[in-house]
């Protein structure tokens, strides 16, 4: 702050500049922090600012979009010749940055869209969209045509027509009422599912109030409390008591503190081949496609039922071959950046960083028989690639199994008093409509991609880990075996019940009296926790000395429970940025199976040691990797049998299904 004050004494506005800006979950709160020092006051609006300039070699999609929503000017350019304290002139129309000291051009750029400067003038993307709409209606009321092209810069449609559409482009097209949407095309797809979590929920509530939203237009809006339930501050307790009613009175669905992670619930409310968004960077649907956003855009999507989108390009990742013994889905997750690095498409160094996934949709093929819970491991990790979204091509069978289970779970929610019941009924009816005629979209054979990455699973013969402290940095287990491990975390949205059974069986086979590590265990939902307890795994974890956390984000959140300063950790969490899990901690990201083995060994095992442990897991794989199929659990089936879906909601669902 002292440096900022010193720079402000020069009398010029400040610009925020970085090699890589906003990676991960940065959104409205991060934008507010930047604009607090580098933005401009909004007349008669306290504690909010607009304007400001943010420059990055790479700017993460959520951060870029949230800057747009706040009226700032985000620019991607080569920043290698920009240094703290430089005085520069930025010429947005010419696309030049000039060093005032020598009057030389030190960087050039192109604005992402021709509408960006209108967004700055309007104070943000949402005010611009609303203003354009009101202006158009006013023109019609005055007897003129509806066009506002003489007043506003309108999005320019791409001139090249693609030969075919990718899966994501088709899904977005369906949500816009067309066959497909090509990269670069501005569109406003219908939002079928919108998610909000508790750290951004209060900001989303404020944005909804500013939009005068009294009822949601998006078909389903869900609020969770997974980030703050375990260790709530006084302000969080107030949120837990007040936010559910705010959401439910507008037709939304509110979870309860202790229920678990937003994604593990929201994924079970999805309709295949639809589009959504959420105020969490890991809102990455395993069915359909989602574009995570900041609280302002999430509020806009919930209130209006549409979402402003400049359709990104796509990168195709195609898996071939067969998964080898001992290899897990988490290893395939890490194989994506590992292979991209080998192919020269991704670099680790922040300066001049290359990232083929940044701002693009990651589309995955070659694993069609994955269970939907498994598919989410892959889509979830697209956040760490800074991708705009993710799609996974699945066969109908696992999707049918998932939706049959989810219908029962949603009926159970109604029986347990979750609201809004009408929204849950309508979503159940949409799922049942799909199950009556199951069909899934597919990419065209001649779809075009910015890059195609082939990964041969026959060649992956040992685990792949993310190295401390960058989720892109990757290494084979053989390259890091023997590193001492102090603490282990098994939890986060990257896990499902099968991971905890595998970890439990490995721990049960351990003959040592105590673990040489500190073990943290946090199932993703209260349903997982109840089933694991019923099957005896909580007893196993307790006997091993594990610290059992409330279902939710736990250590992955990074600002509540913490590991010891300076320790080395193996974690199943989503990301391992410096100081996130603990001050000065070094965090490897790996599978739950490898994490459990490291907790027993107190080190990263050799490949032979790992395979020896995994032979026991593989022997009971059918029992271990069973997923929560609620239509097979008596408690849930009995509750669901008592719930009737009204004819009104069935009719509403049919109208939505044909859109």
GUGU-302555 format. One record per residue: residue in one letter; x, y, z of N, C-alpha, C, CB in turn. Coordinates in steps of 0.1 Angstrom, whole numbers, plus 5000, padded with zeros to 4 digits. Glycine has a CB too. Example, Ala and Ser with C-alpha at 12.3 -4.5 7.8 and 13.67 -1.06 7.14 Angstrom:
residues 2
A513249435078512349555078513249675078511349555090S512849785071513749895071512950005079514149945057
//
This chain:
residues 659
X500849885000500050005000500950135000499150005012X502050115007502950235007503450264993504150205016X503750154985504250174972503150234963504750044966X501950194965500850254957500650404960499450184960X500750434973500650584977501850664970500750594992X502950604970504150664964503950694949505450584966X503350594942503150604928502050704925502750464922X501050714934499950804932500450954933498850784942X501550974940502151104941502551164928503251104951X502751074918503251124905502051194898503751004896X500851174903499751254897499051184885500251384893X499351054883498750984871497850874877499850934862X496850834869496050714873497050594873494850694863X496750494881497550374881496850264873497650324896X497750184866497250064859497849944866497650074844X497049844867497449714873498049624862496349644881X499349584863499949514852500549384858501049594846X500449274851501049144855501249054844500149074866X502148954845502348854835501148774833503648774838X500648714845499448634845498548694856499748484848X497348734852496448814861495248734863496148954855X494848714876493548664879493448514877492548724871X494548434878494448294876493548234887495848234876X492748134884491948064894490648134897492748054906X490448154910489048194914488848344915488748134927X489848424911489748574912488448624905490948644906X487648704911486448754905486148884911485248654907X484848904916484449034920485249094931482949034923X485549014941486249064953487649104949486348954964X488249034940489649074935489549194927490248954927X488549204918488349324910488049444919487149304900X487249424929486949544938488249584945485949494949X489149494949490449524955491249614946491149404960X491349574933492149644923491549784921492249564910X490249784919489649914916489550014927488249894911X489649954940489650044951490850144951489749964964X491950094945493150184944493350244931494350104949X492750174920493050224907491850264899493750114899X490650254905489450294898489050434901488350204901X487850474897487350604899486050594907487050674885X485850704916484650704924483350714915484650824933X482350644920481050654913480150754920480250514912X479750864914479050974921477750914929478551084912X477650944941476550914950476450764953475250954943X477450684949477450544952478650514961477450454939X478450494974479650474983480250334982479150504998X481450324985482250204986482250114973481550114997X482050184962482150114949482950204939480750074943X483750144931484450224921484350154907485950234925X484650234897484550184883485750234876483250234876X485850194863487050244855488250164859487250394857X489450224856490650164859491150084847490550074871X492450054847493049974836493749854842494050064828X493549734836494149614840494849554828493149514846X496149534828496949484817497549354821497949584812X497449254813498149124816498649054803497249034823X499748984805500148894794499048794791501448824797X498448734802497348654802496348694813497748494803X495148714810494148744820493148634820493448884817X492948574832491948464834490548504830491948414848X489848414823488548454818487548524828487848334812X487448464840486548514850486948654854486448424863X488248674856488748804860488548904849490248794863X488848864836488648954825487149004824489048884812X486248904825484848934824484349024836484048804824X484848994848484449074859484949214858484949014873X486149234853486649364850485749444840488149364844X485349364830484349424820483049474828483949324809X482549384836481349414843481449534852480849284852X482649564857482849674866483249804859483949634876X483249804846483549924839485049954837482950034845X485949854841487349874839487749834824488149784849X488949864821489449834807490549724808490049964800X490149594806491149494806491849474792490549354811X493149464792493849454779494849344781494549584775X494949244771495949144771497049194761495349004767X498249194765499349234756500749184762499449384755X501749194755503149164759503549264769504149154747X503749224782504149324792505549324796503249294805X506349254788507849234792508549374793508449154781X508049474786508749604786508049704796508949664773X507149654804506449744813506949714827504949724813X507349814835507949804848507249894858509449824848X507249854870506549934881507150074881506749864895X506350174881506750314881506850384868508150324888X506850304857506850364843505650454841506850254832X505850564835504750654831504550634816505150804834X503350584813503050554799501750614794502950394797X501550634782500250674776499650554768500450794766X498450524771497750414765496750464754496950324775X496850424742496050474731495150354727496850524719X493950344733493050224730492650214716491850234739X492450324709491950314695493150274686491350444690X494250324689495450284680496050154685496550394681X495750114697496349984702497749994705496049874692X498150104711499650124714499750174728500250234704X500950134734501350184747502750254745501550074758X502750384749503950464746504550504759503550594737X505950484759506750534771506850684770508150454771X506350754780506350894780507750954781505450954791X508650884787510050934789510750944776510750834798X510550844767511250854754510350864742512150724753X509050864744508050874733508150764723508151014726X508450644728508550524720507450424723509950454721X506950354712505950254714506650134720505250214701X506150084732506849974739505949854739507150014753X504649864735503749744734502649784724503249704748X502149684718500949704709499849594714501249684694X498649624710497549534715496349554706497249554729X495449454707494049464701493049444712493849364689X492049524713491049504722490249374719490049624723X489849304730489149184728487949194719488749124742X487149294721485949324713485849464710484649264720X485049504700484849644696483849704706484349654682X483249634714482249684724482949724737481149584726X484149694739484849714752484849854756486249654751X485049944747485150084751483750144755485750174740X482750084748481350124752481050074767480350064743X481549954770481349904783482049994794481949764785X483250044790483950144800483050264801485350174794X482550324790481850444791480550424799481450494777X479950304798478650284804478850244819477950174797X480050224823480350184837480150034839479350254846X480249954828480249814829479349744818479649774843X479549614817478849544806477349534808479449404805X476949514821475549504824474749634822475349454838X475249744827474649874824474549894809475349984830X475549854801475549874787474349794780476849834780X474249664784473249574778471849634782473349434784X471649674794470349734798470149864791470349754813X471149944790471050074783470650054768472250154784X471349964761471049934747469549894746471949824741X469149804755467749754754466749864756467549644764X466949954766466050064768466050164757466450134781X467250184751467350284740466550224728468750304736X466650094725465950034714464450044716466349884713X463950014728462550024731462050174730462249974745X462850264734462550404733462350454719463550494740X463250404710463150434696461850384690464350374688X461550264693460250204688459050284693460150054692X459150324706458050404711457850544705458250424726X458950594699458950724692458750704678460350794695X458350584673458050564659459250544650457250674654X460450514656461650494648461850344648462850574654X462950304640463350164640464050124653464150124628X464149994656464749944668466249954668464249814671X466949974657468349964656469050074665468849974642X470050034672470850134679472250144674470850104694X472450104662473850094656474450234654473850024643X473550344654474050474652474550534666473050564646X474250464677474550514690475650434697473350524698X475550304695476450214702477250134692475650114711X478450094697479249994689478549854692480749984694X478149794681477449664682478449554679476249644673X478349434686479349324683479349294668478949194691X480549264664480849234650480849084648482149294645X479949034640479948884637481148844630478648854629X481648724633482848674625482548654611483348544632X483448684602483248674588483448524583484248764580X484148444590484448304585483348214591485848264589X482748144582481748044587482447914589480548024577X482347854601483047724603482447614595483047684618X483347514592482847394584481947314593484047314579X482147304605481347234615481447294629481747084615X480647244638480647304651481147194661479147344655X481847244671482247164682481047134691483347234690X481247044701480147014711479647144718480546904720X480647214723480347344731479547444722481547404737X480047454710479447554700477947514697480247564688X477747374697476347334695475447354707476347184691X476047324719475247344731474847494732476047304743X475747584730475447724731474547764720476747814730X474647704708473747734697472347694701474147654685X472147574707470847534711470247624721470947394718X471047684730470547774740470247914734471647794751X470747934722470448054714469348034703471648114708X468947914702467947884691468447874677466947984691X469747844676470447814663471247684664471347944660X471747644652472447524651473747524659472747484637X474447634658475747644665476147794665476847564658X477147824674477647954675479147954673477348024690X479648024662481148014659481948094669481348064645X483248064670484048144679484048294675485548094679X484048384684484048524682482648584680484848554669X481648504680480248554678479748594692479348444672X479248714693478548754705477148694706478448914706X476748644717475448574719474948594733475548424714X473748554735473148564749472348434751472248684750X473048324754472448194756471548194768473448084757X470448114767469548094778470248014789468248014774X470148064802470748004813469747904820471248104824X470047774819469247674824469547654839469347544817X470847664843471247634857472247744861471847494858X472047804873472947904878473247864893472248044877X474547874896474947834910475647954917475947724909X475347964930476048074938476548014951475048194941X477748044955478247994967478448114977479647924965X478748074990478548165001479548285002478548095013X480748264996481748374997481348484987483148324995X480748454976480248554967478748574968480648504952X478048494975476648504976476148644981476048404985X476748694991476348824996476448934985477048875008X477548924977477749024966476749004955479149014960X476448874953475348844943474048894947475248694940X473748884960472548934966472449094964472448904981X473549164966473549304964473349344949474949364969X473949264940473749284926472349264922474749194918X471649154928470249124925469349234929469848994931X469749294941468949414946469049524936469349454960X470249554931470449664922469749644909471949684920X469449514906468749484894467249484896469149354888X466849504909465449504913464749374910464649614906X465549264912465049124909464249074920466249034907X462949044917462048994927461748844924460749074927X462148794913461948654909462948614898460548634904X463548494899464548454889463848414876465348334895X464548454865464148404852464848284848464348514842X466048254853466748134850465948014856468248134856X465947904849465047794853465447744867465247684844X466747734871467047684884468347764889467447534884X468147824900469247904907469447834921468948054908X470747794924470947724936472047804944471447584933X471847814957472747874966473347774976472147994974X474647774978475347684987476047754998476347594980X476447685009477147735020478447655023476247745032X479147605013480247515015481547575019480447435003X481747705016482947765019483147825033483147885009X482047845040482047915053481447835064481448045052X480747715061480047645072480847595083479247535065X482047545079482847475089483447565100484047395082X483947685095484547775104483947915102486147775102X482747935106482048065102482548185111480548045103X482748295105482848415112481448475116483748525104X481348575125480048625128479248675116480248745137X479948735106479248785094478748665086480248865085X479448555086479048435079477748375085480148325079X477748375098476548325105475248405101476748335121X475448535100474348625096473948585081474748775096X474948555073474648515059473848385059475948505051X474348285067473648155068472148175072474348065078X471848275080470448285084469548375075470448355098X470248455067469448555059469448515044469948685060X470548465039470548445024469648335019471948405020X469348225026468448125021467048185018468348015031X466548265027465248325025465248415013464748395037X466248485011466448574999466348494986467748665000X467048384986467148304974465748234971468248204975X465248174982464048094980462748184977463748014993X462648304982461548384979461548434964461448504988X462648424958462748454944462748334935464048524941X462448214941462248094933463448004932461748124920X464548044940465747964940465747844949466948054943X466747764949466947654957468147684967467247524949X467847674980468947704989469347574997468547804999X470647544997471147435005471347495019472547384999X471847405028472047445042473447425046471047355051X473947505056475247485061475547345065475547585073X476647285061476847145064476447045053476247105077X475747095043475347005032476446955024474247075024X477447045022478647005014478847105002478446875009X479647054993480247144982479147174971481447074976X479147294967478247344957478147254945478547484953X479347214939479347144927478847004928480747134921X479046934939478546804941477046794942479146744954X476446904945474946914945474446974932474547014957X475047084927474547144915474647044903475347274912X475746964902475846874891474646774891477146794893X474046744902472946654903471646724899472846594916X471646844895470446924891470546954876470347044900X471546904869471746944855470846874846473246924852X470546944835469846884823470946874812468646974819X471046754806472046744795471946844784471946604790X473146874779473246964767472647104769472446904755X472647154782472147284784473347374789471047284795X473147504791474147594794473847664807474347704783X474947684815474747754828475947834832474447654838X475947884844477047964850476947954865476948114845X478048004871478048004886479148094891478347854891X478948144904479848234910481048164917479148324919X481548054911482647984916483447934903482247864925X484747944904485547914891485447764888486947954893X485047684897484947534894483447494891485347454906X482647594887481347554881481547504867480347684882X481947384866482347324853481547194851483847294853X480347204845479447094844480046974837478147144837X479746854842480146734835479046694824480246614845X477946764825476846754815476546894810475546684820X476446914797476247044792477547124793475147114799X477447254793478647344794478247464803479147394780X479247514811479047624819480247724818478947584834X479847854820480847954819480848034832480548054806X481847994841481848054854482048214853482948004863X481448284863481448424862481548494876480248474855X481748624876481748694889480348714893482448824887X480148774905478848784912477948874904478948844926X478448974897477549064889476848994878478349184884X477648914870477148844859476348724863478348794850X476648664874475748554880474448614883476448494892X474348724890473148794893472348824880473348914901X473048874870472348914858471748784851473348984848X472548674851472048554845470848494853473148444845X470948504866469748454874468548534872470148454889X468748674872467548764871466948764857468048904874X467748754846467248774833467048644825468148864825X467848544830467748414823468648404811466448384819X469448504808470448494797471748544802469948584785X472848524794474148544798474948604786474848414803X475548724787476348774776477648694774476648924778X477848654762479048564759479648594745478648424760X480848624745481648614733482148474731482848724732X481648404722481948254721483448234719481148194709X484048154729485448134728485748024717485948084741X487048024714487547904706487547784714488947934700X487847664708487847544716489247474713486747454712X489647404723490847314722490347174725491947354733X490647074716490146944717491246854724489746884704X490946784735491846684741491246554738492046714756X491946464731491346334727492246224733491346324711X491646154742492346034748492145914739491746014763X493245844738493245714731493845604739493945734717X493645484735494245374742493445334754495645404747X494045264764493345214775494045254788493345054774X493245284799493845314812494645194817492845354822X495845224822496745114826496545084841498245154824X496944964846496744934860497345034869497344794863X496645074880497145164889496945314886498645144891X496545344873496345474869494945524872496645494854X494845644877493545694882493145814873493645744896X491845854874491345964867492146094870489845994870X492646104882493346224886494646234878493646224901X495246114875496446114866496146154852497045964866X494946124847494546174834494346324834493346104829X493746374845493646514847494946584845493046554861X496046534852497346604852498046574839498146554864X497646464832498246434819497946544809497746304814X496846624811496546724801497646834801495146784804X497946904813498947004812500346934810499047074826X500546814815501846744813502146734798501846604819X501146684790501246664776501346804768500046584770X500546904773500647034767502047094768499647124773X502647074780504047114782505047044772504447094796X504846914771505746844762505546884747505446694763X504346934744504046974730504347124728502646944727X504847194738505247334736504047424736505947354724X502947374742501647454742501347524755500447374738X502147494765502047544779503347564785501147454787X503547674792504847694799504547724813505647814792X505447704822505247734836505647874840506047624845X506747914835507248054838506148154835508548084830X505948244845504848344844505248444833504648414857X506448484833506948584823506848524809508348634826X506048594800505848544787505148414786507148534780X504248384796503548254797502848214785502648254809X502948094781502148044770501147944775503047964759X499847954772498847864777497747854766498247924790X497747744759496847714748495447704753497247584741X495147674766493847664771493247794775493847564783X494047894778493548014784492448084776494648114786X491248104782490148174776489448084765490648294769X489847964764489147874754488347764761490247814744X487447704754486747584759487547464757485347574752X487747384768488447264768487447154765489247234781X487547084754486546984750487346844750485947014735X486746744757487346624759486646504753487546594774X487346424746486746304739487646184743486646324724X487046064741487845944742487645864755489345974741X486745914764486445854776484845844778487045924788X484145784768482745804768481945724779482245754755X482645624785481945544795482245584809482345394793X482845694811483045744825481645764831483845874825X481645744844480445784852480545934853480545724867X479346004855479346144855480146204866477946194856X480246134878481146174889482546174885480946084901X482946074877484346074872484546184862484645934866X483546204853483746314843483946444849482546314834X483346474861483546604867484946624871482646614879X485746514875487146534878487846604867487846404881X487546574854488246624843487646764840487946544830X486346784840485846924837486147024848484246914836X486146974861486547064872487847124871486446974885X488847044867490247084866490447174854491146964865X489447194845489647294835489847434840488447294825X489347454852489547584859491047614861488847594873X491847514864493247534866494047554853493847414874X493347524842493947544829493647694825493447444819X492847764832492247894829491447884816493447994826X490747774814489847754803488547834806489547604800X487847874796486547944797485447844801486148014785X485547724798484547624801485147484796483247654794X484247384797484647244794483447164790485447184806X483647074780482646974777483346834777482047004763X482546734779483046594779482046514771483246544793X482446444761481646354753481446224761482246334739X480146204765479846084772478746004764479246114786X478745874766477645784761476345814769478045634761X475245764764473945794771473845714783472845754761X474445594784474245504795474645564809474945374793X475845614810476145674823475345804826477645714824X474845874816474045994819472645944823473946074806X472145844817470845794821470845744836470345674812X471945674839472145624853472145744863473445534854X472845844859473045964868471746034870474046064862X470946054859469746134860468646054868469246164847X468645914866467745834874467945854889467745684869X469245854892469645874906469246014911471145854908X469446114903469246254906467746284908469846344896X466946224900465446244902465046204916464646164891X465546094921465246044934465846144945465745904936X467046194942467646284952466846414953469046314948X466446464942465646594942464246574949465446644928X463646464946462446434953462646424968461746304948X463746354972464146354986464346494992465346274988X464946584984465046724989463746784992465846804979X462746764983461446824986460846764998460546794974X461046635000460446575012461146625025460646415012X462446665024463146715035462946865037464646695033X462046935030461747065032462647175025461747095046X463447125015464247215008463347304998465347144999X463647424996462847504987463747574977462147614995X463147624967461747634964461247504958461547754955X460247444964459747314959459247314944458647264968X458647424940458247434926459347424916457447564924X460447494920461647484911462247344911462747584916X462247274922462747144922461847044914462847094937X460547064916459546984908459747004893458147024912X459947134889460047164875461347094869460147314873X462447104877463647044873463546884872464847074882X462846824882462646684881461846644869461846634894X460846724865460046704853460846714841458846794853X461746804840462646824829463546694827463546944830X464146654839464946534838464146414834465546504852X462946394838462146284834461746294820460846274843X461546414814461246434800462446384792460946574797X463646414797464846374790465046224790466146444796X464746164802464946024804463845944795464745984818X462746004792461745944783462245934769460446014784X463146024765463646024752465146074752462846124742X466045984758467446024760468146044747468145924768X468846164746469646194734470746294738468746254722X471846284732472946374735473546434722474046294743X473946554723474546624711475946574709474546774713X476446574697477846544694478446644685477846404687X479746664686480446754677480346704663481946774682X480346804654480446764639481846704636480246884630X481846614627483146544623484146654618482946434613X483646754612484546854606484646984615484046894592X484346964628484447084637485947134637484047044651X486047254639487447314639487847354653487447444630X489147334656489647364670490947444668489947234677X491147524678492347604679493647514680492347704690X493447404686494447304688493847164691495547344699X494447054687494046924690495246854697493546844678X494946804710496046744717495646594719496146814731X496446504715496246364716496946304728496646284703X496346224737496946164748496746014748496446234762X497745944746497645794746497745734760498845734736X496645684765496645624778497545504780495245594782X497845434768498745324769500145364774498845254755X500545494772501845534775501945594790502245644766X500745604796500745654810500845534820499545744813X502045504825502245384832502545414847503345304826X502545544851502745574865502045704868504245594868X501745734881501045854884501745984879500745864899X500946084877501446224873500946314884500946264859X501846394889501446484900501646634895502346464913X500946724902501246864901502246904911499946954902X503246974907504347004916504047134924505647024907X504747144935504547274943505147384935505247264957X504547504934503147534938502447594926503147624951X502247504916501647554904500847434898502647604894X499547444896498747324891499147284877497347354892X499847374870500247334856501547254857500547464848X502447284866503747214867503547074870504647284878X504046984862503746844863504946754863502846794851X504946634870506046544870505546404872507046584881X506246304867505946164870506346134884506746074860X505646034890505945994904507445954905505045884908X508045894895509445844896510345964897509745764884X509946084893510846194893510846264907510446294883X509846234915509746304928509646204940508546394929X509746074937509645974948510645994959509845834942X510245974971511145994982511046124990512545974978X510346224983510146344990509346325003509446454981X509846385014509146375027507846445027510046425038X506846385032505446445033505046465048504446355026X504646585051504246615065502746595067504646755069X501946645057500446645059499846605046499946785063X498646545047497846495036496446535037497946335035X495846585026494446625026493746545015494346775023X492646475019491746405010490446475011491746255013X490046545001488746615001488746704989488546695014X487746794988487446894978486546844968488746944971X486146934958485146894948485746794938484647014940X487046774939487746674930487546534935489246714929X486846514946486746374951485246334951487246374966X485146204951483746144953483946024962483146094939X482845954965482745854975483745744973481345794977X484045714960484945604957486345634962484945584942X486745754961488045794966488245764981488345944963X487245794988487345775003487245625006486145845010X486545544999486645405001488045344998485545324992X488645394987489945354984490945394994490445414970X490845514999491745565010491545485022491545715012X490245455026489945375038490545235037488445375039X490445175026490945035024492445035026490544975011X493145135020494545145021494945165036495145255013X494245255043494545275057494245155066493745395062X493145085062492844965070493844855069491444905066X494544855058495644755056496944785063495844725041X497044915067498244965073498344905088498245115074X499544845090499644775103500344865114500544645102X500844985110501445075119500445125129502245185112X500945155141500045205151499545345148500745205165X500445425143500145565140500745605127500745665151X500045705121500545755108501745855110499445825100X502745855101503845955103503446095098505045905095X502246105093501746235088500446275095501446225072X500146405093498846455097497846435086498946605102X496746365088495846335077494546405079495546185076X494046485069492846555069491846485059492946705065X490546465064489646395055488346475055489346255060X487846515043486546595042485746545030486946745041X484746465032483846425021483146545015482846325026X482746535002482146644995480746685000482146624981X479946585004478546615008478246535021477646574997X477146575027476746505039476146365036475646585046X475746345023475246215019476446115018474546215006X477546165013478846085012479246045026479946155005X479246145035479646125049478846015056479646255057X477446025054476545935060476845795055475145975058X477045775042477245645036478545585040477145655020X479545675040480845625045480845575060481945735043X480145655068479945615082479245485083479145725089X478145465075477345345076478245225072476145355067X479145245062479945135057481245115066480445165043X481345195077482445175086483745245083482745035086X483745335073484945395069485345515079484845455055X484345575085484645675095485445615107483345745100X485045495110485845425121487245405116485145285124X487445365104488845345099489645475099488745285084X489045585094489745705094490045755109488845815087X489045725118489345765132490445685138488045745140X490445555135491545475141492945515136491245325137X492945565123494145605117494645745123494045615102X493745805130494045935136493746055127495545945139X492946035117492646145107491846255114491846085095X492046375110491146485114489946495104491946625114X488746465109487546465101486946605100486546355106X486846655088486246785086484846775082487046855076X484046875085482646885080482646875065482047025085X481646805059481646805044481546945038480346725039X482446975029482547105024483947125018482247215034X484347255017485647285010486847265018485647435005X486747285031487847255041489147325036488047105042X490247245037491547305034491647375020492647205035X490847315010490947374997490547514996489947284988X489747565005489247705006490447795008488247725017X491347755017492647825018492647945028492947885005X491447975034491448085043490748055056490748205037X490647925059490047875072491047785079488647805069X490747655079491747565085492947565076491147415085X494147545083495447555076496347445080496047695078X497247415071498347315075499447395082498847245062X500347325088501447395095502347475085502347285102X502847585089503647665081504947595076504147795088X505247605063506447545058506447395056507547575067X505247325058505247185056505047145042504147125065X505347015039505146965025503846875026506346875021X502946895016501646835016501346765003500546945018X500646645004500046594992498546614994500346434991X497846674984496546714985495746674973496446864987X494446644975493546614964492746734959492546494967X493146854965492346974962492547024948492747084972X491947124944491947174930493147244927490747264928X493747324936494847404932495847414944494447544928X497047454941498147454950498947584950499047334949X498347694948499047824947499847854960498047934944X500847924959501747954971500848004982502748054967X501147954994500447995007498947965008500748145009X498447894998496947874999496547775010496447814985X497247665011496847565021497547595035497247425017X498647665034499347705046500547795043499847575054X500947875052502047975049503347905046502248065061X503847925034505147875030505047725027506147895041X503847665026503647525024504047485009502247475027X504547365008504747314994503747194992506247254993X502947214982501747124980501847054967500447204981X501846924967501646844956500246814954502546704957X499746814942498346764939498446624933497646864929X497546534938497646394934496246334936498746324941X496146204932494946124935494746094949494945994926X493546064953493246024967494045894970491745994969X494245804961494945684963496445714966494845594951X497045794958498445834961498545914974499045914949X497545994977497646074989497545985001496446174989X496645885001496545795012497845715014495345695010X498445675003499745595004500845685010500145544990X500845815006501845905011501645925026501746045004X500345925031500045945045500545825053498545965047X500545705047501045585054502645585054500545465047X503145615043504645605041505445725047504945595026X504745845048505445965052506346025041506245935064X506145975029506946025018506145985005508345955018X506646044994506146004981506745864978506446104970X505945764975506445634973507145614960505345524974X507945514959508445474945507245424937509645374947X507445414924506445354916506145214920506845364901X507145134923506944994927506144984940508244914929X506445074950505745074962504245114960506345174972X504045214951502745254948501945144941502745384938X502545074932501844974925501444854934502644924913X502344834944502044724953500844754962503344704963X500744884967499544924974498344914965499745064979X498444954952497344964943496844834939497645044931X497644724940497144594936496044554945498344494937X496144594958495044554967493744634964495444584982X493944764960492744844957492144794944493244994954X492944754934492444704922491644574923493544684912X492044494933491344364936489944384940492144284946X489644494946488244514950487644644944488144534966X488044674932487644794925486144804923488344804911X485544694920484044704918483344744930483544564913X483744704942483144744954483544894958483544654966X484844924956485345054960484745164952486845054958X484745154939484345264930482845254927485245274918X482045234937480545254935480245394939479845144944X479245444931478945584933477545594940478945664920X477245714945475945734952474745734942475945864960X474245614940472945604932471845604942473045474923X471145724943470145734953468845654950469645884953X468745614937467545524934467845384939467345524919X468945354945469245224951469345224966470545164945X469145344972469245364986467845374992470145484990X467445275000466045265005465545395012465945155015X466345465020465945585026465445695016467045645035X466245705006465945804995464745764987467145834987X464645634983463545584975462245604982463845434971X462245564995460945575003460545715004461245515017X461445815006461045955007460546004993462246035011X461245964982460846014969459445954965461845974959X459145834969457845784966456645864971457745634971X456845944981455846024987455646154980456046045001X456546194970456546324964455846314950457946374962X454846394948454146404935454546534928452646394937X454746524915455046644907453746694901456146604895X453546824903452246884899452146894884452147024905X450946884879450746894864451247034859449246884861X451047134868451547274864453047274861451247374874X453847204870455247204868455647114857455947164881X454947004854455246914843455046994830454346794843X453947074829453647154817454747254815452247214818X455147324826456247424825457547364820456447494839X457847244825459047174821459047134806459247044829X457847094801457747064787457947184778456347004784X457447294782457647414775459147454774456847534780X459847434785461247464786462047364778461747474800X461647244778462447134771462447154756461847004775X461447214750461347234736462047354731459947224731X462447444740463147564736464447534730463247664748
//
